[in-house]
Amino acid sequence: METPVNQKPLGLLLHSFALRFLFLFFLLICLPWPVMGSIPGLDILLNGLLMAVEWSNQVLFQTYDALVLPNGSSDTSWHYTFLKLMLLVSLVLAFVWTLWKRHKPVGNGLTVWFLLLLRYELIFICFYYGIIKLFGQQMPFPSMSLMATPVGDLHPMRLGWVFMGYSFSYQFFAGLLEVVAGLFLFYRRTISLGIVLSLFVFGQVLLMNLSFDVPVKIVAGRTFIIAVILFLYDSKRYLNFFILNQTTLPATVFHVPLPTRRQRIMRIVLKSVFFFFIFIGEFATALFVPPPHVLNHPIPPGVYEVTHFIANKDTLDVATNAKAWKDIIFDLDGTGSVQSSDTVFRQRYGRGYFKCVADSLSNALQFKTVSPLFEEKLKFTMQWEKLDQDRYLLKGRLHQDQIQVQIKNTNRFFPLTRKPFHWRQDYVP
């Protein structure tokens, strides 16, 4: 979309303001703020942003009593306040910019930078989320703790994650579409195809996030809007080709001719650096993630029923006493859960989750909790003793009580782990 040349001055002014506002807004929300916090010298920018968002909530918007910082969810009150602040800042800066340049309408140069910003942000999202799906790392196969949780207890997002994580091939295909869309967007001759593909891919992602209440709705919505804007900038060609069955000319809006050899070399260098750090970097990171496996764990993974629960030499009724654990699950990756409402554990879906670390020298198990930001905190330690092939005794201090927990492996089998596939199906499972 080129700058209008047959508009009245007011129309030109409004067009310039709108383009400057959109450019500033997407620039501010697409900046890698978390990365800045880990770079010496740039961390001051992230700290300044955090203070600005907090101040805007307290003084300008007064929407929330207290902001919940990013914690794994991308839809916290902090994120919504950040969006409102960036909207306000972009409006003010665009107004000042347009007022300052009121006698000089915006040229095609800003359009080029705006589209370049949107395109590379979309490529980054395609590569980032697509590559981890190729390795099944975004939605892992459901753990035994999740399998032992009634479906009705799950949050809609967790149900969607179990659905996607169950089938590696389905998740791989979804990731492949995102990566292919990113590769098409990266090469100028295939940009049009990449935009159409990304429009459908991220439309489906946004629909899933909205339908399953996944707390990445802001990011998914932003990504889909970026794809829509890129589509609209070349909508006439799409209309002629897909709807009107008319001849369409080659795309020009995304093709920026560079007159000098130095500029062309610089473009190749910058694109190569971007491709190396984003595509190759993400691919290498995902490739070398170790598989979920715990070596030399003293208690084999499985579902264990609690046969005896003793607190301060008093044997509690496992079935009726609220303090007693009902069962305990040790998963393959060193995590696990307890059927207990004890808040010493991280409570999710009616179970208390933990990370278990073994100390072979002292026959001890360290039970830790892991926050949504993956921060570990030691809660208590228990000694373990093997009684026979399937039974173990755990002893330790929990709260102010000296407890002993006798557990027995149920050897429970989850049919979901078998993942059967049948070409011929004589009945509905």
C-alpha positions as CSV (number, residue, x, y, z in Angstrom):
1,M,0.0,0.0,0.0
2,E,1.7,3.2,-1.2
3,T,1.1,6.6,0.2
4,P,-2.1,8.1,-1.3
5,V,-1.4,11.0,-3.7
6,N,-4.9,12.1,-4.5
7,Q,-6.2,12.8,-1.0
8,K,-7.0,16.1,0.5
9,P,-4.6,17.4,3.2
10,L,-6.8,16.2,6.0
11,G,-6.8,12.7,4.5
12,L,-3.1,12.7,4.1
13,L,-2.6,13.8,7.7
14,L,-4.9,11.1,9.0
15,H,-3.1,8.5,6.9
16,S,0.3,9.6,8.2
17,F,-1.0,9.5,11.8
18,A,-2.5,6.0,11.5
19,L,0.7,4.6,9.9
20,R,3.0,6.2,12.4
21,F,0.7,5.0,15.3
22,L,0.7,1.4,14.0
23,F,4.4,1.4,13.4
24,L,5.2,2.7,16.9
25,F,2.6,0.4,18.6
26,F,3.8,-2.8,17.0
27,L,7.5,-1.8,17.5
28,L,6.9,-1.3,21.2
29,I,5.0,-4.5,21.8
30,C,7.3,-6.6,19.6
31,L,10.6,-5.5,21.2
32,P,12.3,-8.4,23.0
33,W,11.9,-7.0,26.5
34,P,12.7,-10.2,28.4
35,V,16.0,-10.5,26.4
36,M,16.9,-7.0,27.4
37,G,16.7,-7.9,31.0
38,S,19.5,-10.5,30.6
39,I,21.9,-8.1,28.7
40,P,24.2,-5.9,30.9
41,G,23.4,-2.3,30.3
42,L,20.0,-3.0,28.7
43,D,18.5,-4.4,31.9
44,I,17.7,-0.8,32.9
45,L,15.2,-0.6,30.0
46,L,13.3,-3.6,31.4
47,N,13.4,-2.3,34.9
48,G,12.1,1.1,33.6
49,L,9.3,-0.7,31.8
50,L,8.3,-2.6,34.9
51,M,8.1,0.6,36.9
52,A,6.3,2.4,34.1
53,V,3.6,-0.3,33.9
54,E,3.2,-0.4,37.7
55,W,2.9,3.4,37.8
56,S,0.4,3.5,34.9
57,N,-1.9,1.0,36.7
58,Q,-1.8,3.0,40.0
59,V,-2.1,6.5,38.5
60,L,-3.5,6.5,35.0
61,F,-5.7,3.5,34.6
62,Q,-6.4,2.4,38.2
63,T,-7.8,-0.9,36.9
64,Y,-6.3,-3.5,39.2
65,D,-5.5,-3.4,42.9
66,A,-2.2,-5.2,42.3
67,L,-0.6,-6.4,39.1
68,V,0.3,-10.0,38.6
69,L,3.7,-10.2,36.9
70,P,4.4,-12.5,34.0
71,N,4.5,-16.0,35.4
72,G,4.1,-18.4,32.5
73,S,0.8,-16.9,31.6
74,S,0.9,-14.2,28.9
75,D,-2.5,-12.8,29.8
76,T,-1.9,-11.5,33.3
77,S,-3.1,-8.1,34.6
78,W,0.5,-6.9,33.9
79,H,0.2,-7.8,30.2
80,Y,-3.1,-6.0,29.8
81,T,-1.8,-2.9,31.5
82,F,1.4,-3.1,29.4
83,L,-0.9,-3.1,26.2
84,K,-2.9,-0.1,27.4
85,L,0.3,1.8,28.2
86,M,1.8,1.0,24.8
87,L,-1.4,2.1,23.1
88,L,-1.3,5.4,25.0
89,V,2.4,6.0,24.4
90,S,2.0,5.2,20.7
91,L,-0.9,7.6,20.3
92,V,1.0,10.4,22.0
93,L,4.2,9.9,20.0
94,A,2.3,9.5,16.7
95,F,0.4,12.7,17.4
96,V,3.7,14.6,18.2
97,W,5.4,13.1,15.2
98,T,2.6,14.0,12.8
99,L,2.3,17.5,14.3
100,W,6.0,18.0,13.8
101,K,5.9,16.7,10.2
102,R,2.5,18.1,9.3
103,H,3.8,19.7,6.2
104,K,5.6,16.5,5.0
105,P,3.2,13.5,4.6
106,V,4.7,10.2,5.5
107,G,6.6,8.5,2.6
108,N,6.8,5.0,1.5
109,G,10.0,4.5,3.6
110,L,8.0,4.1,6.8
111,T,5.6,1.7,5.1
112,V,8.6,-0.4,4.1
113,W,10.0,-0.5,7.7
114,F,6.5,-1.2,9.1
115,L,6.0,-4.2,6.8
116,L,9.5,-5.4,7.5
117,L,8.9,-5.2,11.2
118,L,5.6,-7.2,11.0
119,R,7.1,-9.7,8.6
120,Y,10.1,-10.6,10.7
121,E,8.1,-10.7,13.9
122,L,5.8,-13.2,12.2
123,I,8.8,-15.2,11.0
124,F,10.2,-15.3,14.6
125,I,6.9,-16.6,16.0
126,C,6.7,-19.2,13.2
127,F,10.2,-20.5,13.9
128,Y,10.0,-20.2,17.7
129,Y,6.7,-22.1,18.2
130,G,7.0,-24.3,15.1
131,I,10.4,-25.8,15.9
132,I,9.5,-26.8,19.5
133,K,6.4,-28.5,18.1
134,L,8.6,-30.5,15.7
135,F,10.3,-32.0,18.7
136,G,7.1,-32.4,20.7
137,Q,8.4,-30.0,23.4
138,Q,5.5,-27.5,23.5
139,M,2.9,-30.0,24.5
140,P,4.6,-33.0,26.1
141,F,3.0,-36.4,26.3
142,P,0.7,-36.4,29.4
143,S,2.4,-37.6,32.6
144,M,1.0,-40.3,34.9
145,S,-0.1,-37.6,37.3
146,L,-2.3,-36.1,34.5
147,M,-3.6,-39.5,33.4
148,A,-4.7,-40.2,37.0
149,T,-6.6,-36.9,37.1
150,P,-10.3,-37.1,36.2
151,V,-11.0,-35.3,32.9
152,G,-13.7,-33.2,34.6
153,D,-11.1,-31.8,37.0
154,L,-8.8,-30.4,34.2
155,H,-8.8,-26.8,33.2
156,P,-9.7,-26.4,29.5
157,M,-6.2,-25.4,28.6
158,R,-4.7,-28.5,30.2
159,L,-7.3,-30.6,28.3
160,G,-6.2,-29.0,25.1
161,W,-2.5,-29.6,26.0
162,V,-3.2,-33.3,26.7
163,F,-5.1,-33.5,23.4
164,M,-2.1,-32.0,21.4
165,G,0.6,-33.8,23.5
166,Y,-1.0,-37.2,23.1
167,S,-0.2,-37.4,19.4
168,F,3.4,-36.5,18.4
169,S,2.6,-36.8,14.7
170,Y,-0.3,-34.3,15.0
171,Q,1.8,-31.8,16.9
172,F,4.7,-32.3,14.5
173,F,2.4,-31.5,11.5
174,A,1.1,-28.3,13.3
175,G,4.7,-27.2,13.9
176,L,5.7,-28.1,10.3
177,L,3.1,-25.8,8.9
178,E,4.4,-22.9,11.1
179,V,8.0,-23.5,10.1
180,V,7.1,-23.8,6.4
181,A,5.1,-20.5,6.7
182,G,8.1,-18.9,8.3
183,L,10.4,-20.1,5.5
184,F,8.0,-18.8,2.8
185,L,7.9,-15.4,4.5
186,F,11.7,-15.3,4.7
187,Y,12.1,-15.6,0.9
188,R,10.7,-12.6,-1.0
189,R,9.5,-14.7,-4.0
190,T,7.2,-16.8,-1.7
191,I,6.0,-14.1,0.7
192,S,2.5,-14.1,-0.7
193,L,2.2,-17.9,-0.1
194,G,3.7,-17.5,3.4
195,I,1.1,-14.8,4.3
196,V,-1.8,-16.9,3.2
197,L,-0.5,-20.0,5.1
198,S,0.3,-18.0,8.3
199,L,-3.2,-16.5,8.2
200,F,-4.8,-19.9,8.4
201,V,-2.2,-21.4,10.8
202,F,-2.4,-18.6,13.3
203,G,-6.2,-18.2,12.9
204,Q,-6.4,-21.8,14.1
205,V,-4.0,-21.1,16.9
206,L,-6.0,-18.1,18.1
207,L,-9.2,-20.1,17.8
208,M,-7.7,-22.9,20.0
209,N,-6.5,-20.4,22.6
210,L,-9.9,-18.8,22.8
211,S,-11.8,-22.1,22.8
212,F,-9.6,-23.8,25.4
213,D,-8.9,-20.6,27.5
214,V,-5.2,-20.9,26.9
215,P,-3.4,-17.9,28.6
216,V,-1.5,-16.9,25.5
217,K,-4.5,-15.1,23.9
218,I,-2.7,-11.7,23.7
219,V,0.3,-13.2,21.8
220,A,-1.9,-15.3,19.6
221,G,-4.2,-12.3,18.8
222,R,-1.2,-10.1,18.1
223,T,0.3,-12.7,15.7
224,F,-3.0,-13.2,13.9
225,I,-3.5,-9.4,13.5
226,I,0.0,-9.1,12.0
227,A,-0.9,-11.8,9.5
228,V,-4.1,-10.0,8.7
229,I,-2.4,-6.6,8.2
230,L,0.2,-8.2,5.8
231,F,-2.7,-9.8,3.9
232,L,-4.6,-6.5,3.6
233,Y,-1.5,-4.7,2.3
234,D,-1.6,-7.0,-0.7
235,S,-5.3,-7.8,-0.7
236,K,-6.1,-6.6,-4.2
237,R,-3.8,-9.3,-5.7
238,Y,-5.4,-12.0,-3.4
239,L,-8.9,-10.8,-4.5
240,N,-8.0,-11.0,-8.1
241,F,-6.4,-14.4,-7.9
242,F,-8.6,-16.3,-5.4
243,I,-12.1,-14.7,-5.9
244,L,-12.3,-12.8,-9.2
245,N,-10.2,-15.3,-11.3
246,Q,-8.5,-12.3,-12.9
247,T,-4.9,-11.8,-13.9
248,T,-2.8,-10.4,-11.1
249,L,0.6,-8.6,-11.3
250,P,3.7,-9.7,-9.4
251,A,3.9,-8.4,-5.8
252,T,5.7,-5.1,-5.3
253,V,4.8,-4.0,-1.8
254,F,7.3,-6.4,-0.1
255,H,10.0,-6.0,-2.7
256,V,12.4,-3.2,-1.9
257,P,14.9,-2.5,-4.6
258,L,18.4,-1.6,-3.2
259,P,20.3,0.5,-5.7
260,T,23.9,-0.1,-4.4
261,R,25.9,-3.3,-4.1
262,R,26.8,-2.5,-0.5
263,Q,23.1,-2.3,0.5
264,R,22.4,-5.7,-1.2
265,I,25.3,-7.3,0.6
266,M,24.2,-5.8,3.9
267,R,20.7,-7.2,3.4
268,I,22.2,-10.7,2.8
269,V,24.4,-10.5,5.8
270,L,21.5,-9.3,8.1
271,K,19.1,-11.9,6.8
272,S,21.8,-14.6,7.3
273,V,22.5,-13.5,10.9
274,F,18.7,-13.5,11.7
275,F,18.3,-16.9,10.1
276,F,21.3,-18.3,12.0
277,F,20.3,-17.1,15.5
278,I,16.6,-17.7,15.2
279,F,16.1,-20.7,13.0
280,I,19.4,-22.6,13.5
281,G,19.6,-21.4,17.2
282,E,16.1,-22.6,18.0
283,F,16.6,-25.8,16.1
284,A,19.8,-26.6,17.9
285,T,18.3,-25.7,21.3
286,A,15.4,-28.0,20.7
287,L,17.6,-30.8,19.3
288,F,19.8,-31.0,22.3
289,V,17.1,-30.9,25.0
290,P,17.7,-34.1,27.0
291,P,14.9,-36.6,27.1
292,P,12.8,-36.8,30.2
293,H,14.6,-39.6,32.1
294,V,15.7,-40.0,35.7
295,L,18.9,-42.0,36.3
296,N,19.3,-44.2,39.4
297,H,16.0,-43.1,41.0
298,P,15.5,-45.4,44.0
299,I,11.8,-45.7,43.6
300,P,10.6,-46.8,40.1
301,P,8.1,-44.5,38.3
302,G,4.6,-45.6,38.9
303,V,1.3,-45.1,40.8
304,Y,1.6,-46.1,44.5
305,E,-1.2,-46.5,46.9
306,V,-0.7,-45.4,50.5
307,T,-1.4,-48.4,52.7
308,H,-0.3,-46.8,56.0
309,F,0.0,-43.2,57.0
310,I,1.4,-42.6,60.5
311,A,1.7,-39.1,62.0
312,N,3.4,-38.8,65.4
313,K,2.9,-42.6,66.0
314,D,-0.9,-42.3,65.3
315,T,-2.1,-44.3,62.4
316,L,-4.5,-42.3,60.3
317,D,-7.4,-43.6,58.2
318,V,-6.1,-43.1,54.7
319,A,-9.7,-43.2,53.2
320,T,-11.2,-40.5,55.6
321,N,-8.5,-38.5,57.2
322,A,-7.8,-35.2,55.4
323,K,-4.1,-35.1,56.5
324,A,-3.4,-38.6,55.1
325,W,-2.1,-39.0,51.6
326,K,-4.3,-41.2,49.4
327,D,-1.7,-42.1,46.8
328,I,1.6,-40.9,45.4
329,I,2.8,-40.9,41.8
330,F,6.5,-40.8,40.7
331,D,6.7,-39.7,37.0
332,L,9.5,-40.5,34.6
333,D,11.0,-37.0,34.6
334,G,11.6,-36.8,38.3
335,T,8.3,-35.0,39.1
336,G,5.3,-36.5,40.7
337,S,2.1,-35.8,42.6
338,V,0.2,-36.7,45.8
339,Q,-3.5,-37.0,46.2
340,S,-3.7,-34.5,49.0
341,S,-4.9,-31.0,49.6
342,D,-1.8,-30.1,51.7
343,T,-0.6,-26.7,50.5
344,V,3.0,-27.7,51.1
345,F,2.7,-29.0,47.5
346,R,1.8,-26.9,44.5
347,Q,-1.9,-27.7,44.1
348,R,-3.3,-28.4,40.6
349,Y,-6.5,-30.2,39.7
350,G,-6.9,-31.7,43.2
351,R,-3.4,-33.1,43.4
352,G,-0.2,-31.8,45.1
353,Y,2.7,-31.6,42.6
354,F,6.4,-31.9,43.5
355,K,9.8,-32.5,42.1
356,C,11.7,-35.4,43.7
357,V,15.5,-35.4,43.9
358,A,17.3,-38.5,45.3
359,D,20.4,-38.5,47.4
360,S,21.9,-42.0,47.1
361,L,24.5,-41.5,49.8
362,S,21.9,-40.8,52.6
363,N,18.9,-42.8,51.1
364,A,17.0,-39.5,51.1
365,L,14.4,-38.0,48.8
366,Q,14.2,-34.2,48.6
367,F,10.7,-33.0,47.8
368,K,10.6,-29.6,46.1
369,T,8.0,-27.4,44.6
370,V,8.5,-25.7,41.2
371,S,6.9,-22.3,40.5
372,P,5.4,-21.4,37.1
373,L,8.8,-19.6,36.5
374,F,10.6,-22.9,37.2
375,E,12.0,-21.7,40.5
376,E,12.6,-24.7,42.8
377,K,12.1,-24.6,46.6
378,L,13.0,-27.4,49.0
379,K,9.9,-28.3,51.1
380,F,10.9,-31.4,53.1
381,T,13.2,-34.4,53.0
382,M,12.2,-38.1,53.6
383,Q,14.3,-41.2,54.1
384,W,13.3,-44.2,52.0
385,E,13.5,-47.9,52.6
386,K,12.6,-50.7,50.3
387,L,10.5,-53.3,52.1
388,D,10.0,-55.8,49.2
389,Q,9.6,-55.8,45.4
390,D,6.6,-53.4,45.3
391,R,6.5,-51.7,48.8
392,Y,8.5,-48.8,50.2
393,L,8.6,-46.9,53.4
394,L,9.1,-43.1,53.5
395,K,10.0,-41.4,56.8
396,G,10.5,-37.7,57.6
397,R,9.2,-34.5,59.1
398,L,6.4,-32.7,57.5
399,H,5.1,-29.4,59.1
400,Q,5.4,-30.2,62.8
401,D,4.7,-33.9,62.5
402,Q,7.0,-36.9,62.2
403,I,5.4,-39.1,59.5
404,Q,5.8,-42.5,58.1
405,V,4.2,-43.4,54.8
406,Q,4.1,-47.0,53.5
407,I,3.4,-47.2,49.8
408,K,2.8,-50.0,47.4
409,N,3.2,-50.1,43.6
410,T,-0.2,-50.7,42.0
411,N,1.4,-51.5,38.6
412,R,-1.4,-49.5,37.2
413,F,-1.5,-49.4,33.4
414,F,-3.0,-46.5,31.5
415,P,-4.4,-47.6,28.1
416,L,-3.6,-44.1,26.8
417,T,0.1,-44.9,26.9
418,R,-0.2,-47.6,24.4
419,K,-1.5,-45.2,21.7
420,P,-3.1,-47.9,19.5
421,F,-4.1,-47.1,15.9
422,H,-6.5,-49.2,13.8
423,W,-7.3,-48.9,10.2
424,R,-10.4,-51.1,10.8
425,Q,-12.5,-50.2,13.8
426,D,-15.5,-52.4,14.4
427,Y,-16.8,-50.4,17.4
428,V,-16.5,-46.9,18.9
429,P,-14.0,-47.0,21.8
